[in-house]
Amino acid sequence: MKKNLTIDPNMKEKWPATKVGCLQYHVKVEKKNEQMWEYLKKDILKKVKDEIFDYGINEIPGIKESRAAYKAFGKDPSRYRVSSEALIRRIGQGKGLYEVNTVVDVNNLISIESGFSAGSYDADKIGEELTFRIGLPGETYKGIGKNEINIEALPVLADEEGAIGSSTSDSERAMITEEAQEVLTLVYCFSENGDLKKVLEKGKEYLEKYAGAEEIESWIVE
């Protein structure tokens, strides 16, 4: 069943350009897609390095607006980086990217190419009603491969049980494993000019081609 996502009014008030692109689909998660990694290494990494050279990391479109939004929400964007910036910094430093599984790898490809943070969640492990909001005072969760993360003042995805993820680092609760069968991929956009529709179209193409995603539903929440 298609998830119902709303953006908290307090978040919209602090950063009116906030919107979320949504892709929900059925998938058989595999370990790796060699074709995707060839494309990433041949085309995307060079493009990203050129953008770093042209703009500097903090000025790349998508990242620049995300950093400004974090400041508006009360979080230091240099200490808690938006995930797209963290990925692009790894590329700039020549550290390469983690290989996780086909869905997470495509998720990261979408994020790197667009400059927007993207998060993918096991749809069976989250509620039907979702809210994108600002993290509450003292709010934390166990991050993927990390200890407790302080998500206070971060942009946070939550259901009735609490926070699931953020545009910086997701929680373990709905992380994508090879057992996941239905996935919700979200693209977090804080840019007035970012063409989110185009990013979703490209994301849909990548998910079908490299992750074997089927029955993809696509929509934007503003």
C-alpha positions in Angstrom: 0.0 0.0 0.0 1.3 3.5 -0.9 2.6 5.3 2.1 1.1 8.6 3.1 3.8 11.3 3.7 3.3 14.8 5.0 5.7 17.6 5.7 5.4 19.2 9.1 4.2 22.9 8.9 6.9 24.0 11.3 9.5 22.7 8.8 7.8 24.4 5.9 7.7 27.6 7.9 11.5 27.5 8.6 12.4 26.4 5.0 9.5 26.8 2.5 11.3 25.1 -0.3 11.3 21.7 1.5 9.8 18.9 -0.6 10.2 15.2 -0.8 10.3 13.0 -3.9 8.9 9.5 -3.4 9.4 6.2 -5.2 7.7 3.1 -3.8 8.3 -0.3 -5.5 8.7 -4.0 -5.4 12.2 -5.5 -5.7 14.4 -8.5 -5.1 17.5 -7.0 -3.5 20.7 -8.5 -4.8 24.3 -8.1 -3.5 25.7 -6.1 -6.5 25.1 -5.0 -10.1 28.4 -4.9 -12.0 26.9 -2.8 -14.8 25.9 -0.1 -12.3 29.4 0.1 -10.9 30.9 0.3 -14.3 28.6 3.2 -15.2 29.3 4.9 -11.8 33.1 4.7 -12.2 33.2 5.6 -15.9 30.7 8.4 -16.0 29.4 9.6 -12.6 32.7 9.8 -10.6 34.3 12.0 -13.3 31.3 14.3 -13.5 31.3 14.7 -9.7 35.0 15.5 -9.6 34.4 18.1 -12.3 31.6 19.7 -10.3 33.8 19.8 -7.1 36.5 21.5 -9.2 33.9 24.0 -10.7 31.9 24.8 -7.6 33.7 23.6 -4.5 31.7 21.0 -2.5 29.7 23.4 -0.4 28.5 25.3 -3.5 27.3 22.3 -5.6 23.6 22.8 -6.4 21.4 20.7 -4.0 24.1 20.6 -1.4 24.3 24.4 -1.1 20.6 24.7 -0.3 20.6 21.7 2.0 23.3 23.3 4.1 21.3 26.6 4.3 18.2 24.6 5.4 20.2 22.8 8.1 21.2 26.2 9.5 17.6 27.4 9.4 16.6 24.2 11.4 19.3 24.9 14.0 21.9 22.2 13.0 25.5 22.8 12.0 25.9 21.5 8.4 29.6 21.1 8.8 29.3 18.8 11.8 26.1 17.0 10.6 26.6 16.8 6.8 23.7 16.1 4.4 24.4 12.5 3.1 24.9 13.7 -0.5 27.7 16.0 0.6 29.3 13.2 2.7 29.2 10.9 -0.4 30.7 13.5 -2.7 33.4 14.4 -0.2 34.4 10.7 -0.1 34.7 10.8 -3.9 36.7 14.0 -3.8 39.1 12.5 -1.3 39.6 9.4 -3.5 38.1 7.0 -0.9 35.6 5.5 -3.2 32.1 4.3 -2.2 30.8 1.5 -0.1 29.2 -1.5 -1.9 26.1 -2.4 0.1 23.4 -3.9 -2.1 21.6 -3.1 -5.4 19.0 -0.8 -3.8 21.3 1.1 -1.5 23.9 1.5 -4.3 21.3 2.9 -6.6 20.1 5.2 -3.8 23.6 6.5 -3.4 23.9 7.0 -7.2 20.7 9.1 -7.2 22.1 11.2 -4.3 25.5 11.7 -5.9 24.1 12.7 -9.3 21.4 15.0 -8.0 23.1 16.6 -5.0 20.0 15.8 -2.9 20.1 13.4 0.0 18.2 10.1 -0.7 17.1 7.4 1.8 15.7 4.0 1.1 13.5 2.2 3.7 12.0 -1.3 4.0 8.3 -0.5 3.5 7.2 -3.5 5.7 9.1 -2.1 8.7 7.6 1.4 8.8 4.1 2.7 9.4 1.6 3.8 6.7 1.5 7.4 8.0 4.9 9.2 7.7 6.0 12.7 8.6 9.0 14.7 7.5 9.8 17.0 10.5 12.6 18.6 12.5 14.2 16.3 15.1 12.9 16.9 18.7 15.0 18.1 21.6 17.1 15.2 22.9 15.9 12.8 20.2 18.4 10.1 19.1 18.4 6.7 17.3 20.9 4.0 16.5 22.4 4.8 13.1 23.3 2.2 10.5 26.8 1.1 11.4 27.0 3.8 14.0 26.2 4.5 17.7 23.4 6.7 18.8 23.0 9.7 16.5 21.8 13.0 17.9 19.0 13.9 15.5 17.7 16.9 17.4 17.2 19.8 14.8 18.0 17.5 11.9 15.4 16.9 9.1 13.8 13.6 10.2 11.5 11.0 8.7 9.2 9.5 11.4 6.1 7.3 11.8 3.9 6.7 14.8 6.7 4.8 16.6 9.3 7.6 16.2 12.1 8.6 13.9 13.2 6.2 11.1 15.8 8.2 9.2 17.1 11.6 8.2 18.8 13.3 5.3 22.1 12.9 7.2 22.1 9.2 8.4 19.3 6.6 8.7 18.4 4.4 11.6 18.8 0.6 11.6 15.1 0.0 12.0 14.1 0.1 8.3 17.5 -0.4 6.7 17.6 -2.3 3.4 18.7 -5.9 3.6 18.4 -8.7 1.0 15.2 -9.7 2.7 13.4 -6.4 1.8 10.6 -6.9 -0.8 8.9 -3.5 -1.0 11.0 -0.3 -0.7 10.3 3.4 -0.2 13.0 5.6 -1.6 12.8 9.3 -0.7 14.7 12.2 -2.2 15.0 15.1 0.3 15.0 18.4 -1.6 15.5 21.8 0.0 16.0 23.6 -3.3 13.6 26.0 -5.0 15.1 25.3 -8.4 15.9 21.7 -8.1 14.0 19.7 -10.8 12.8 17.0 -8.5 10.5 15.5 -11.2 13.5 14.9 -13.4 15.5 13.4 -10.5 12.6 10.9 -9.8 12.4 10.0 -13.5 16.1 9.2 -13.6 15.8 7.4 -10.2 13.0 5.2 -11.6 15.2 4.4 -14.6 18.2 3.5 -12.5 16.0 1.3 -10.1 14.5 -0.6 -13.0 17.8 -1.0 -14.8 20.2 -1.8 -11.9 18.0 -3.1 -9.1 15.2 -4.8 -11.1 12.5 -2.7 -9.4 8.9 -3.3 -10.5 5.5 -1.5 -10.1 7.2 1.8 -9.3 4.9 4.5 -8.0 6.3 8.0 -8.1 5.0 11.2 -6.5 6.2 14.5 -4.9 5.1 15.9 -1.5 5.3 19.7 -1.1 
